[in-house]
Amino acid sequence: MGDSIRLWVRVKPGSSRSGVGGEWGDDPPRLVVAVQARAVDGEANKAVVEAVAKALGVSRRSVRIVTGSKSRSKVLEIDAVTAETVALIGELQKS
């Protein structure tokens, strides 16, 4: 098992398709997470956790929203991070 990291993300709820990739902003740069779910009753938050977990190959239980539960800008904490996970995050930000 690896350590935990915090990941800054920018969410695009109500997108035509879900996906993780791209970069938004610069202080700090945020990973873009597009989800089909609307920001109603926490549905978009659930979809964000699921999309990020799937993209990074970790369990949903390993991904938590730390701040920003009612905002498009969020900070996620991801447990059991390996060097491969960190490299994958870098690749996703460039895509």
PEGIDA-V461653 format. One record per pair of residues at least 6 apart in sequence whose ideal C-beta (glycine too) atoms are under 7 Angstrom apart, sorted by the first residue. I is the first residue (numbers start at 1). J is the second residue. D is the distance in Angstrom with one decimal. If there is no record, write none. Layout:
I/J/D + I/J/D
This chain:
1/80/4.8 + 2/80/5.3 + 2/81/4.4 + 2/82/4.5 + 3/81/5.7 + 4/77/5.7 + 4/78/6.5 + 4/79/4.9 + 4/81/6.5 + 5/78/5.6 + 5/81/4.9 + 6/66/6.6 + 6/75/5.5 + 6/76/6.9 + 6/77/5.5 + 7/31/6.3 + 7/76/4.7 + 7/78/5.9 + 7/89/6.6 + 8/28/5.2 + 8/30/4.5 + 8/75/5.7 + 9/30/5.5 + 9/31/4.9 + 9/33/5.0 + 9/48/7.0 + 9/74/5.2 + 9/76/5.9 + 10/24/4.0 + 10/25/6.7 + 10/30/4.2 + 10/32/5.3 + 10/72/6.0 + 10/73/5.7 + 11/33/5.2 + 11/35/6.7 + 11/44/6.4 + 11/48/5.5 + 11/72/4.8 + 11/74/6.2 + 12/32/6.6 + 12/34/4.3 + 13/35/5.7 + 13/37/6.2 + 13/38/5.7 + 13/39/4.4 + 13/44/4.1 + 14/38/5.1 + 15/34/3.8 + 15/35/6.2 + 15/36/5.9 + 17/34/7.0 + 17/36/6.5 + 18/34/5.9 + 18/35/5.0 + 18/36/5.2 + 18/47/6.6 + 18/51/5.3 + 19/34/5.1 + 20/31/6.7 + 20/33/5.2 + 20/51/5.5 + 20/52/6.1 + 20/55/3.9 + 20/92/5.6 + 21/32/6.4 + 21/92/5.0 + 21/95/4.0 + 22/32/4.0 + 22/95/6.4 + 23/29/4.8 + 23/30/6.9 + 23/31/6.8 + 23/32/6.7 + 23/93/4.7 + 24/30/4.8 + 24/32/5.2 + 29/93/6.5 + 30/73/6.5 + 31/89/6.7 + 31/92/6.0 + 31/93/5.4 + 33/48/5.3 + 33/51/5.6 + 33/52/6.1 + 35/44/5.6 + 35/47/3.8 + 35/48/5.8 + 35/51/5.8 + 36/47/6.9 + 37/43/4.2 + 37/44/4.7 + 37/47/3.9 + 38/44/6.4 + 45/65/5.9 + 45/69/6.0 + 48/74/6.9 + 49/60/5.7 + 49/63/4.8 + 49/65/6.9 + 50/60/5.8 + 52/63/5.3 + 52/76/6.2 + 53/59/6.2 + 53/60/4.6 + 53/62/6.6 + 53/63/4.8 + 55/92/6.3 + 56/78/6.8 + 56/85/5.5 + 56/88/5.9 + 58/78/6.5 + 58/80/6.2 + 58/85/7.0 + 62/78/5.9 + 62/79/4.3 + 62/80/5.3 + 63/76/5.8 + 63/78/5.4 + 64/76/6.6 + 64/77/4.9 + 65/74/5.6 + 65/76/5.9 + 66/75/4.6 + 66/76/6.5 + 66/77/4.9 + 67/74/6.7 + 67/75/4.5 + 68/74/3.5 + 68/75/6.0
